[in-house]
Amino acid sequence: MNVIWHDLECGGYVEDLPLWRELAAERGGPVLDIGAGTGRVALDLARAGHSVTAIDRDRQLLAELERRAVGLAIDAVLADARDFELSRRYALCVVPMQTIQLLGGRDGRLAFLRRAAAHLRPDGVLAIAISEMLELYEVLEGDLGPTPDICEIDGIVYSSHPTAVRAAGDAFVIERRREVTSARGERDVSRDEIRLDRLSLRQLQREATLVGLSSRGHALVPATEDYVGSTVVMLGA
Ligand SMILES: C[S@@+](CC[C@H](N)C(=O)[O-])C[C@H]1O[C@@H](n2cnc3c(N)ncnc32)[C@H](O)[C@@H]1O
């Protein structure tokens, strides 16, 4: 089930792929993909000929990534981004889709930045996608709100409907209504909430200096109707 929701809610995002491809082509491999999920980015880069290590702490997502990676140069590693040790050093480390904003605030980010810095080659680049600002909204009773993501698998319909983005102190909370409808029309409804730490470009650059990394510029990935835009912060030793 985890895999279905992950694919439904993240799998359709393609706007950032050209940037990761460009960085990987420029830097060469190997590439380290942090919070790889079912492999949206890792699979794309491996298909372009790069050797990729994909880290995620979710066993189900990683198992699905491994299943999809057959025949490709991908190592899937079950690990926490804040606490991993690999025997390789990387030319490029990517952190797509605001995953750094899921790491539990400043302490979690610093722990990750330390591990990432320790895994970069001397001329390696760490590229991190962040969203500094999210548009706040709440879908009220009777409103349509954003278009739900819908798929059908084996006669079962899965629908994920974004219902709110709220400000909650030093974080944003993104709410979704998930609905599963069986072939016989039985419906199961649940709510999902994701907490995204607030993070600015400057704040991340400042934190990076604490682990010996400094700015190598940044790039913008524009927003689409379905996905927020992001700033990709580039860091190097
Ligand atoms: C928004 S998804 C992005 C998935 C994939 N990178 C993509 O772009 O489609 C965030 C991913 O980060 C993983 N994740 C969250 N916290 C993590 C942590 N502390 N260590 C490793 N992975 C983590 C989640 O399991 C999830 O797969």
PDBQT file of the ligand as one rigid body, heavy atoms in Angstrom, charges set to zero:
ROOT
HETATM    1  C1  LIG A 301       9.096  12.980  -0.954  1.00  0.00    +0.000 C 
HETATM    2  S1  LIG A 301       9.696  11.341  -1.020  1.00  0.00    +0.000 S 
HETATM    3  C2  LIG A 301      10.826  11.496  -2.367  1.00  0.00    +0.000 C 
HETATM    4  C3  LIG A 301      11.079  10.183  -3.066  1.00  0.00    +0.000 C 
HETATM    5  C4  LIG A 301      12.007  10.224  -4.266  1.00  0.00    +0.000 C 
HETATM    6  N1  LIG A 301      13.305  10.786  -3.944  1.00  0.00    +0.000 N 
HETATM    7  C5  LIG A 301      11.384  11.059  -5.376  1.00  0.00    +0.000 C 
HETATM    8  O1  LIG A 301      11.918  12.141  -5.613  1.00  0.00    +0.000 OA
HETATM    9  O2  LIG A 301      10.417  10.624  -5.972  1.00  0.00    +0.000 OA
HETATM   10  C6  LIG A 301      10.731  11.288   0.416  1.00  0.00    +0.000 C 
HETATM   11  C7  LIG A 301      11.446   9.972   0.628  1.00  0.00    +0.000 C 
HETATM   12  O3  LIG A 301      12.387  10.149   1.672  1.00  0.00    +0.000 OA
HETATM   13  C8  LIG A 301      12.363   9.013   2.501  1.00  0.00    +0.000 C 
HETATM   14  N2  LIG A 301      12.848   9.441   3.835  1.00  0.00    +0.000 N 
HETATM   15  C9  LIG A 301      12.245  10.271   4.705  1.00  0.00    +0.000 A 
HETATM   16  N3  LIG A 301      13.011  10.427   5.790  1.00  0.00    +0.000 NA
HETATM   17  C10 LIG A 301      14.129   9.683   5.606  1.00  0.00    +0.000 A 
HETATM   18  C11 LIG A 301      15.292   9.432   6.368  1.00  0.00    +0.000 A 
HETATM   19  N4  LIG A 301      15.468   9.981   7.580  1.00  0.00    +0.000 N 
HETATM   20  N5  LIG A 301      16.243   8.627   5.861  1.00  0.00    +0.000 NA
HETATM   21  C12 LIG A 301      16.082   8.039   4.644  1.00  0.00    +0.000 A 
HETATM   22  N6  LIG A 301      14.996   8.239   3.870  1.00  0.00    +0.000 NA
HETATM   23  C13 LIG A 301      14.036   9.049   4.345  1.00  0.00    +0.000 A 
HETATM   24  C14 LIG A 301      10.913   8.547   2.491  1.00  0.00    +0.000 C 
HETATM   25  O4  LIG A 301      10.805   7.184   2.858  1.00  0.00    +0.000 OA
HETATM   26  C15 LIG A 301      10.540   8.820   1.039  1.00  0.00    +0.000 C 
HETATM   27  O5  LIG A 301      10.815   7.722   0.233  1.00  0.00    +0.000 OA
ENDROOT
TORSDOF 0
